[in-house]
Amino acid sequence: MAMPTYTPLQKDEIRVLDVLPAEDLSAPTQCRFRHVFLADDPQPRFAALSYTWGDPNPLSPPSEILIDGAAHDLLPNLASALRHLRCKNETVSLWADAVCINQTDTAEKTTQLLLMGDIYRKAERVLIWLGAEAEDSNLAMETIQRWASWKVEEDLDASRYLVGSDLDDIFSEAAFGAINRLLARPYWSRVWIQQEVALGRHVSVHCGQRMIPFNVLERATTTWKKIRDIAFSSPGWTRTWPRLATSLAAGALTNLVSLRQQQQAITATGEPSNTSNVSLFEFLRLFGRLDCTDPRDRIYALLGLVSPLSKYKSRLNPSYDKPTDQVFSDITRFMIEDEHTLRPIVIARTLASKAPVTFLPSWVPDWTAFESGFCMHLRCLDNFGTETRLNIPTNAQFSADGKVLSLTGTLCDAVSVLQPTWGSQYMKGPRQDLGDTLRDRFLPNGVSYLKAVFHILAPRHEFCQEVSSMSEALAYAYMVQALQFLRSLSLDTVPLEELSSRLTELAHTMFGRTDNVFSRIRDRNFRYETATDNTERGQFGMRFAELFRVYSAFVLQGRVLFETENGTVGVGPEETLVGDVVFQTPGFCGSFILRRVEDHYVLVGEGEIFPSGADLKDAENGNGLQTVDIW
């Protein structure tokens, strides 16, 4: 492949590609390089291209362009973008990383990496290139413009738009299909576009020879969200508009729109609107499934975003000379230290990677594994978690090379018996089998196994206290969840007319009595379900019980229930073995399963036990705590 001749860049300097005018698409693409100092000009005159490189295909020959009179090869998608974006009468100045950065010079790639945020922030325009016209893309671009101009009233009568409307064409299968295909193009799955689009002052979307401003796409997305909400509340719309209610108002585009709005607000005001939602950890979770060729770009692509994420750029000192395991270890350490949280290591062992990064410490997440999916976290990452800011460095310290994490806490218990069949019994049914299995079993402290398993599966950490100490509202919520759990044990096995007595029996076992609050909730549900004025009400409670079971399926995915030496019940990763220990640290609402290896430990994964075997109330005084080294 022919390569351009690159003149070395100075500090804060970039190359811009001036694309010369051409009469039509078939004319050869002629360009020339020029250098621009970003620091000298706050508003340099060039447009930054946001696009996808595309996979090099040896069967598809590269496209040739002319740079400073010499022939050079480009991948087809970039060459197509240059042909379509050039003008007939004037030169167009573009910055595109594949050609404006010497991709064979690692040092230059690293220095330009540090400038990426400034390049897209200072560019006159950011041009999104989706590719050539194909698969009704013109229809999609036209329909998006119409959606953006349509105002959805809050009291919209859904039936008006089911049939016979003059808007039938934008509700048509053809329109939906065209938009879905446009949003399924590879561009939207790139991790780098997050900062490219979010930081741009003026952004436009180009496909073939069609263009729409990005804010038009934003308005269309807002319309889709409103219609999705209406569709969910109207059975007719849900059946008629399945694609609109799912694909168009969700996914990568919605996240990108939200990120751009957030970043633009920070740029305008200098302060994030809600700093608790702006953390590198949350961004890695949100955008973790997006694609990048180099695994280090999973981190680097987000560092150009404005405060507070930009602080990590100076700490991490991004470089393509650093091995991937060092980048992942360093950024995990910085998140723990700066955000005073152990949330990054909670997911470290729940990720499944098709091509895992080697030499990672057990407490460091393989951030590439988001591509393959991950188990649902336990309560310590949900909206009801009670994790407080860790006392750094009292709770967590790191070795000089950043490879060993030392945590202070309590080794409160050890796994004695694995119960792999409990989860499968609950998930596969008949669910009554698990109810019968657990009904007559009690922990040494008298707590029923039913109650222990419920607390493991319950989605709220506040439920781990006695009902008598809960507020009235929390006690009510607890009993509603308990009812759903007990009903889920009887799905498809107990007739509705027999279910009340069955639930009373299980509740008596679970609580040691039939709690008055539970009885009132149960009786009210059954009065509702047995009403004769609505034939669907008989299934009302079962639906919520099934939702609890579905939630539990995510919790149990990739995990195993177990019993401990101190007589508790817990859940941990499916790799958990008898002899693994349960570790808890002050300020963190969950537990960790550790495995001793010679003089240190390795992290097996996140865990949960009930009742807790540790007393951390006097943790501030350091009583009974010890430090463990996790490799």
Sequence and secondary structure as in RCSB ss.txt:
>XXXX:A:sequence
MAMPTYTPLQKDEIRVLDVLPAEDLSAPTQCRFRHVFLADDPQPRFAALSYTWGDPNPLSPPSEILIDGAAHDLL
PNLASALRHLRCKNETVSLWADAVCINQTDTAEKTTQLLLMGDIYRKAERVLIWLGAEAEDSNLAMETIQRWASW
KVEEDLDASRYLVGSDLDDIFSEAAFGAINRLLARPYWSRVWIQQEVALGRHVSVHCGQRMIPFNVLERATTTWK
KIRDIAFSSPGWTRTWPRLATSLAAGALTNLVSLRQQQQAITATGEPSNTSNVSLFEFLRLFGRLDCTDPRDRIY
ALLGLVSPLSKYKSRLNPSYDKPTDQVFSDITRFMIEDEHTLRPIVIARTLASKAPVTFLPSWVPDWTAFESGFC
MHLRCLDNFGTETRLNIPTNAQFSADGKVLSLTGTLCDAVSVLQPTWGSQYMKGPRQDLGDTLRDRFLPNGVSYL
KAVFHILAPRHEFCQEVSSMSEALAYAYMVQALQFLRSLSLDTVPLEELSSRLTELAHTMFGRTDNVFSRIRDRN
FRYETATDNTERGQFGMRFAELFRVYSAFVLQGRVLFETENGTVGVGPEETLVGDVVFQTPGFCGSFILRRVEDH
YVLVGEGEIFPSGADLKDAENGNGLQTVDIW
>XXXX:A:secstr
          TTEEEEEEE   SSTTS  EEEEEEEETTT SS S EEEE       TTS  EEEEETTEEEEE 
HHHHHHHHHH  SSS EEEE HHHHS TT HHHHHHHHTTHHHHHHHSSEEEEE  SS TTHHHHHHHHHHHHH 
   TT  GGGGTSS TTTTTTSHHHHHHHHHHHTSGGGGBSTHHHHHHH SSEEEEETTEEEEHHHHHHHHHHHH
HHHHHHHH HHHHHH HHIIIIITSSHHHHHHHHHHHHHHHHHHSS S GGG  HHHHHHHHTTSB SSTTHHHH
TTTTS TTTTHHHHHH   TTS HHHHHHHHHHHHHHHHT  HHHHTTTTB  SS  TT  TTS  GGGGGT B 
   GGGSTT       TTTSEEE TTS  EEEEEEEEEEEEEEEHHHHHHHHHS THHHHHHHHT B TTS BHH
HHHHHHH S GGGGS GGGS HHHHHHHHHHHHHHHHHTTTTTS HHHHHHHHHHHHHHHHSS  HHHHHHHHHH
HHHHT TT GGGGGHHHHHHHHHHHHHHHHHTTEEEEEETTS EEEEETT  TT EEEE TT SSEEEEEEETTE
EEEEEEEEEES     TTGGGTTT EEEEE 
